[in-house]
Amino acid sequence: MASDILELRWSVYSDGYELIESDPPDNWPKDSPNFSIKPKKPTGNITEYSVVDNPGLFRTFIELIKQNPGGYCDTDKALSFASKYGLLVSRNGEENLIDWTHSSETMFRAFDIWDAAKNRNMKLLKHYIELKEEQIDLYIPMYPNPRDTEYGFSLLKSHDSLIKWPKNEIEAAYHIIPFLMEKNLGDSLNAGIFTNEYNTGTEFRVKPKNLISALWLQFGLSVSRIEIFRKCEDIDCSTYFDNRKKKRRYEKRFCSSTCRKRSERRNKAK
């Protein structure tokens, strides 16, 4: 149902992307590594793809920081991500990897909080959440000083979304996640009635303005449906997919028949 109303076609430069050194922000340590990412040829050929066709793409984005939480994002993975899926906010500009780091970190932590709540991991939730009498505090370690610098906010008891005050950190997590998503989405969605592709009528659509907004929507839809994404086992593919839609056991290991057959040929050649 959601894929029927969500719509975003995003651009990727066929000639790829490159990293260039950038100065860190003024309030950051001068020795902090910092890069920007941009198209190799801003006037080169562009291809488009439908973000909706890859509902597990947000999991791939989380991988940029997952192995190094609180640190700088993996530059090789960031470059590979851009080469396949484009930039996060602009289609043809230059983006700072610090912004990529913070976006990936925040989404990774949001997913970690949801997973901890689902599995009733109270110890991990208390690492993130402090439930007080009049507010819920969230703490997320952030680069460049994960021990000293934290991205945090407080959800006050008077907030409109708090219909019933949570009794514990598990219930608090289910209030924090939508609020965290709302803060990161901001006004980056267009929702309304649009002319259909045949000019014969109208249809309701939700259109994210950029890729990072679409990734946050994917995250929200996934945790609301409790979708289980698995990484394709083909070594040349990094796609996350919902393997519950696959009927046969061997199909559940691969995102497509192309990846399955390629893996089978590789195994036979050994």
C-alpha positions as CSV (number, residue, x, y, z in Angstrom):
1,M,0.0,0.0,0.0
2,A,2.8,2.4,1.0
3,S,4.7,1.8,-2.2
4,D,1.6,2.8,-4.1
5,I,1.6,6.4,-2.7
6,L,5.4,7.0,-2.2
7,E,7.3,8.4,-5.1
8,L,10.9,9.6,-5.6
9,R,13.2,9.2,-8.6
10,W,16.7,10.2,-7.7
11,S,19.7,11.0,-9.8
12,V,23.2,9.4,-10.1
13,Y,26.1,10.6,-12.1
14,S,27.3,7.8,-14.5
15,D,30.9,9.0,-14.2
16,G,30.9,8.4,-10.4
17,Y,31.9,10.6,-7.5
18,E,35.0,11.6,-5.7
19,L,36.2,12.8,-2.3
20,I,38.0,16.1,-1.8
21,E,39.6,17.4,1.4
22,S,37.6,20.0,3.3
23,D,38.3,22.2,6.4
24,P,36.5,21.1,9.5
25,P,34.0,23.5,11.0
26,D,35.4,26.3,13.1
27,N,34.2,24.9,16.4
28,W,35.8,21.5,15.7
29,P,39.3,20.2,16.4
30,K,41.6,21.3,13.6
31,D,43.1,17.8,13.2
32,S,39.6,16.3,12.5
33,P,39.6,14.5,9.2
34,N,37.0,15.9,6.9
35,F,36.1,15.4,3.2
36,S,33.4,16.5,0.9
37,I,31.8,14.3,-1.8
38,K,30.9,15.5,-5.3
39,P,30.4,14.3,-8.8
40,K,33.6,13.7,-10.8
41,K,32.0,15.4,-13.8
42,P,29.1,17.8,-12.9
43,T,28.2,18.1,-16.6
44,G,28.3,14.3,-17.2
45,N,25.6,11.8,-17.9
46,I,22.9,11.2,-15.3
47,T,20.8,8.2,-14.7
48,E,17.7,8.0,-12.6
49,Y,16.3,5.2,-10.4
50,S,13.2,4.7,-8.2
51,V,14.1,4.8,-4.5
52,V,10.8,3.0,-3.7
53,D,12.1,-0.1,-5.5
54,N,14.7,-0.6,-2.8
55,P,12.8,-0.4,0.5
56,G,15.8,-1.6,2.5
57,L,18.1,1.1,1.3
58,F,18.1,2.8,4.7
59,R,19.8,-0.2,6.1
60,T,22.6,0.2,3.5
61,F,23.0,3.8,4.6
62,I,23.3,2.8,8.3
63,E,26.3,0.6,7.3
64,L,28.3,3.8,6.7
65,I,28.7,4.2,10.5
66,K,27.6,0.9,12.0
67,Q,31.1,-0.5,12.4
68,N,32.4,2.7,13.9
69,P,29.6,4.3,16.0
70,G,30.6,7.7,17.3
71,G,33.3,8.0,14.7
72,Y,33.7,9.4,11.2
73,C,31.8,7.5,8.5
74,D,33.6,4.9,6.4
75,T,34.8,7.0,3.4
76,D,35.0,4.0,1.0
77,K,31.5,2.9,1.8
78,A,30.3,6.5,1.5
79,L,31.9,6.8,-2.0
80,S,30.4,3.4,-3.0
81,F,26.9,4.5,-1.7
82,A,27.1,7.8,-3.7
83,S,28.2,5.9,-6.8
84,K,25.2,3.7,-6.7
85,Y,22.5,6.0,-5.2
86,G,23.7,9.6,-5.5
87,L,24.0,12.4,-3.0
88,L,21.8,12.8,0.1
89,V,20.3,16.3,-0.3
90,S,21.3,17.7,-3.7
91,R,21.4,16.0,-7.0
92,N,24.5,17.7,-8.4
93,G,26.2,19.7,-5.6
94,E,29.0,19.1,-3.1
95,E,28.1,17.5,0.3
96,N,30.2,17.4,3.5
97,L,30.9,14.0,4.9
98,I,30.4,15.3,8.4
99,D,26.7,15.8,7.5
100,W,26.7,12.2,6.1
101,T,28.3,11.0,9.3
102,H,25.7,12.7,11.5
103,S,22.8,11.5,9.4
104,S,24.0,7.9,9.3
105,E,24.8,8.0,13.1
106,T,21.3,9.4,14.0
107,M,19.5,6.8,11.8
108,F,21.7,4.0,13.2
109,R,20.9,5.0,16.7
110,A,17.2,5.3,16.0
111,F,17.2,1.8,14.6
112,D,19.2,0.6,17.6
113,I,16.7,2.1,20.0
114,W,13.8,0.5,18.1
115,D,15.5,-2.9,18.1
116,A,16.3,-2.6,21.8
117,A,12.7,-1.8,22.6
118,K,11.4,-4.7,20.4
119,N,13.7,-7.1,22.2
120,R,13.1,-5.5,25.6
121,N,16.8,-4.7,26.1
122,M,16.4,-2.4,29.1
123,K,20.2,-2.1,29.6
124,L,20.8,-0.7,26.2
125,L,17.7,1.6,26.3
126,K,19.0,3.1,29.6
127,H,22.2,4.0,27.7
128,Y,20.2,6.2,25.4
129,I,17.1,7.3,27.4
130,E,16.6,8.8,30.7
131,L,12.9,8.9,31.8
132,K,12.2,11.7,34.2
133,E,9.1,13.0,35.9
134,E,8.3,15.7,33.4
135,Q,10.4,14.8,30.3
136,I,12.2,12.1,28.4
137,D,15.9,12.8,27.6
138,L,17.7,11.2,24.7
139,Y,21.5,11.0,24.4
140,I,23.4,10.0,21.3
141,P,27.2,10.2,21.1
142,M,28.3,12.2,18.0
143,Y,31.6,12.7,16.1
144,P,34.1,14.3,16.5
145,N,34.1,13.8,20.3
146,P,31.7,11.0,21.1
147,R,32.5,11.1,24.8
148,D,32.1,14.8,25.2
149,T,29.7,15.9,22.4
150,E,26.2,14.4,22.3
151,Y,23.2,14.9,20.1
152,G,20.3,15.1,22.5
153,F,16.9,16.5,23.1
154,S,14.2,16.3,25.6
155,L,10.6,15.3,24.9
156,L,8.5,17.2,27.4
157,K,5.4,15.8,29.1
158,S,3.3,18.6,27.6
159,H,4.2,17.6,24.0
160,D,1.1,16.9,21.8
161,S,2.3,13.4,20.8
162,L,2.4,12.2,24.4
163,I,-1.1,10.9,24.9
164,K,-0.2,8.6,27.7
165,W,3.0,9.1,29.8
166,P,5.4,6.0,29.4
167,K,5.9,3.8,32.5
168,N,9.4,2.6,31.5
169,E,12.2,3.1,28.9
170,I,10.6,0.6,26.5
171,E,7.5,2.7,26.3
172,A,9.5,5.8,26.2
173,A,11.4,4.5,23.1
174,Y,8.2,4.3,21.2
175,H,7.7,8.0,21.8
176,I,11.3,8.9,21.0
177,I,11.4,7.2,17.6
178,P,8.6,9.1,15.9
179,F,9.8,12.4,17.5
180,L,13.4,11.7,16.2
181,M,12.0,11.0,12.8
182,E,9.9,14.1,12.8
183,K,13.0,16.3,13.7
184,N,15.0,14.8,10.8
185,L,12.3,15.0,8.2
186,G,11.3,18.6,9.0
187,D,9.5,20.1,6.0
188,S,11.1,17.8,3.4
189,L,7.9,16.1,2.3
190,N,5.4,17.0,-0.3
191,A,2.0,15.3,0.2
192,G,-1.1,15.9,-1.8
193,I,-3.0,15.3,-5.0
194,F,-0.9,15.1,-8.2
195,T,-1.8,14.6,-11.9
196,N,-1.2,11.0,-12.9
197,E,1.3,10.0,-15.6
198,Y,-1.4,9.7,-18.3
199,N,-3.0,13.1,-17.6
200,T,-6.3,11.3,-17.2
201,G,-6.9,12.0,-13.5
202,T,-5.3,12.6,-10.1
203,E,-3.8,10.5,-7.4
204,F,-2.5,11.0,-3.9
205,R,1.3,10.9,-3.5
206,V,3.9,11.4,-0.8
207,K,7.0,12.8,-2.4
208,P,10.2,13.3,-0.4
209,K,12.3,16.2,-1.6
210,N,15.6,14.4,-1.4
211,L,17.2,11.0,-0.8
212,I,17.8,11.4,3.0
213,S,14.1,12.2,3.5
214,A,13.2,9.1,1.6
215,L,15.6,7.0,3.7
216,W,13.9,8.3,6.9
217,L,10.5,7.4,5.5
218,Q,11.8,3.9,4.7
219,F,13.0,3.6,8.3
220,G,9.6,4.7,9.6
221,L,7.6,2.4,7.4
222,S,10.0,-0.5,8.3
223,V,9.7,-0.2,12.1
224,S,6.0,0.4,11.9
225,R,5.4,-2.8,9.9
226,I,8.2,-4.7,11.8
227,E,9.8,-5.6,8.5
228,I,12.8,-7.9,8.7
229,F,15.5,-7.0,6.2
230,R,18.3,-9.4,5.3
231,K,21.4,-8.6,3.4
232,C,21.8,-10.4,0.1
233,E,24.4,-13.1,0.3
234,D,25.9,-12.5,-3.2
235,I,29.3,-10.9,-2.5
236,D,28.8,-8.4,-5.4
237,C,25.5,-7.1,-4.0
238,S,24.8,-5.1,-0.8
239,T,21.0,-4.9,-1.1
240,Y,18.8,-5.3,2.0
241,F,15.5,-7.0,1.2
242,D,12.4,-8.3,3.1
243,N,13.0,-12.1,2.8
244,R,9.6,-12.9,4.2
245,K,8.3,-12.3,0.7
246,K,10.4,-15.2,-0.6
247,K,8.7,-18.6,-0.5
248,R,11.5,-21.0,-0.9
249,R,14.4,-21.4,1.5
250,Y,17.1,-20.8,-1.0
251,E,15.4,-17.7,-2.3
252,K,15.5,-16.2,1.2
253,R,19.3,-15.8,0.9
254,F,19.3,-13.6,-2.2
255,C,17.5,-10.4,-3.2
256,S,16.9,-11.6,-6.8
257,S,17.3,-14.6,-9.1
258,T,20.2,-12.7,-10.8
259,C,22.2,-12.7,-7.5
260,R,21.3,-16.3,-6.8
261,K,22.4,-17.5,-10.2
262,R,25.6,-15.5,-10.1
263,S,26.5,-16.9,-6.6
264,E,25.8,-20.4,-7.8
265,R,28.1,-20.0,-10.8
266,R,30.8,-18.6,-8.6
267,N,30.5,-21.6,-6.2
268,K,30.6,-24.1,-9.1
269,A,33.8,-22.5,-10.4
270,K,35.6,-23.1,-7.2
